């Protein structure tokens, strides 16, 4: 997978400066009270489904605006965000991918889909799945084989099973049951 090609960059070239500025902006927007609420809401305690997930406290509408403004972020930098222990960074990465997928041609959509599959383990909470799977997975598989969804549906991972289910929303909206 050539993670730089979507934005006509040489392979491997990173817009690291943009990423660092974006991460600094996230830290400035952080709100401890919101973070504490999110930690409880997303069940991050020992033995809970979101165990270990870290929040800095940024609401989704703010992340959507940041994603829209940074939708040209390279896939290399999106990968860096996806590998973060910070929930809001992973959500931001997925929102950026959704914006990129919506504007991409078929080749770039396939590249984004393949990228999503490669980082599927980072899509590990219900909001991360629900804001991305129907657009990227459902959108890509709509007129293709859906065999992978059956594999995900049988997975031991709650989140992979959820990706399989939520991806079908794209089909349902198009009267494909």
N, C-alpha and C positions, 0 to 999 in steps of 0.2 A: 504494500500500500504506500503510495507516494503522498505523504501527509501534507506536503506543501502545495500541491498542484491546483487545488481549488481556487487559490488566489493568485495564480500565475507567478508564483515565487519559485526560485530554484529549489530543488528537493533539499529538505533538511534546514533550510533557512528559517529562522525564527523571528517573529516580531516581538522579541523578548522585552524590548522597551515598553511597548504597548501593554504587554502582559503585566509587567511590574507596576506600571501606572494604574492599571485596572485593579490589581491586588491592593495597592495603596489606597485607592478610592474605596474599596470594600472595607478596609480597616477603619477608614474615616467615618463610614456610614454605620458601623457596628453599634449596636445598642444592647447593653448587658441585660436589661430587663426583658427585651424581646428574646434574647438568646436563652435566658432561663425558662421562659414560657415554652419556647420551641423544644428545649431539651425534655421537658415534661410531656408536651403534646406528641412528640415523635418517639416517645418511649425509648429513651437512650440509656436507661438504667441496666444493671446487670440482669441478664436473662431475658430482657425485653427485645422486641424485634429490631429496634434501632440501636442496640447496645454499642456504645463507644463512639457513636456519631457526635461530632462537635459542631456547635452552632456559634455564630458571632452576632446574630440578631439583625438580619436585614429582611424586610418583607418582600413578598413576591412582586408586587407592582414596581418596586425600585429595581429589582433584579431584571425585570422585563425591559425597563428603559435602558439599563446598562447593556443588556444583550443586544438590543436593537442598535445602540450606538457602536457596539463592538462586533457587529456581525461579520466583519472582515478578518477577524482573528484567525490566524493560521491553525490548521489542525494540530500541528505540533504544540502550540500553546493551549489549544482546547484540551489536548491530552494532559498537559500539565495541570490544568484546572480539575480535570476529571480524576486525577490521582490524588487530589488533596483530601486530607482528613476533614476539611471544613465543608459542611453540607452545602452552604450557600455558594461556594465555589463550584461544586459539582453541578448544582442546579443551574448556575449561570452558564456553565459549559454546555449543558444540554439545551438550554434556551437558545444559545448561539447556534447550535447545530440545527435546531428546528427552523430558525430564521434562514440559515444557509440552505437547508433542504428545500424549503418552500420556493426559493429563488433559483435553484440549481437546475441545470439540464439533466437529462437522463444519466449521462456518464458520471457527473458529479454527485447525483443522488445515490448512485450505486456505491461510489467511494465513501459517502457519508454513512450509508447503511453498513458497509463493511467495517468502517471505523467504529460505529456503534456496537457491532457484534464483538469487535476486538476488546472493547472496554465495557462489556456488559456487566462484569462484576462490580463496577463502580456505580451502576444504576441500581442502587440497593436500598431504596425506600419508596413508599407508595407515591409520594409526590414526584419523585424523579422519574418513575415509570409513567405516571399518569400524564405528565407534561411533555413526554417525548415519544413513547412507543407507538401511539396511534398515527403520529405524523411520519416518523422515520421508518419504523418497521412496517406498519400498515400501508403507508404510502408506497414504499418500495415493493412490497409483496402483492399489492392489489391485483396486478395482472400477471403474476408469476406463481410458481409453485409455493405452496404454503406449508410444505413438509416440515420446515424448520420450526414452525409454530407448534406442531404436534410434539416435536422433540422437547421444546421448552415447556410445554404443558405437562410433560412427564418428569420434568426435572425435580430434584430434591430441593432446589432453591425456590423459596416463596416468591422472590422477585422475578425470577425467570418465568415462573408460571404466570405471574401477573403481567409480564410483558406480552406473553402469548394471548392473554385475555384482552388486554387493553388495545393491542394492535388491531383486533377485530373491529373496534369502533370505527376505524376508517372504512371498512367494508360495509358495516351496518348503515353508516351515513349515506352510502351509495346503493342502498337497497340490496346488498349482497349478503344474504344470510347463510 
